[in-house]
């Protein structure tokens, strides 16, 4: 969830908005727990409707996918 929080902080700073205007803490928790894998699953997350899914969906799905990807051994 730390990657989601950091992304939200950066996005809010770029848009000059409070972080909760991007997603509330409750929405970040729901994303971290629900782990949607596509746009259809994403819009089922409470606090994330079609407008926010359209605006932020690709970024959020990429962050979630990176967090669940297995580590590559060196």
C-alpha positions, -999 to +999 in steps of 0.1 A: +000+000+000+030+023+004+034+025-034-003+036-037+002+062-010+033+076-027+016+076-061-014+095-046+010+120-029+028+127-062-004+129-082-019+153-057+012+175-057+012+176-095-025+186-096-021+210-066-049+191-048-052+176-013-044+139-015-079+129-005-092+144-037-073+118-056-084+089-034-094+087+002-075+065+027-105+042+027-103+038-011-066+031-010-073+004+016-100-011-005-077-011-035-049-028-015-073-054-001-093-060-033-064-061-057-084-054-089-067-068-120-087-050-147-109-020-153-141-039-146-129-049-112-115-015-105-149+003-108-163-021-082-140-006-055-159+017-032-150+053-038-137+047-073-163+054-100-160+055-138-145+090-139-116+082-115-112+048-130-108+064-164-084+091-151-062+070-128-071+034-136-041+024-157-017+039-132-034+022-102-036-012-120+001-010-129+011-002-093-010-031-080+004-055-106+040-045-097+032-051-060+019-086-067+046-096-092+070-122-080+105-111-072+131-118-099+160-137-084+194-121-091 
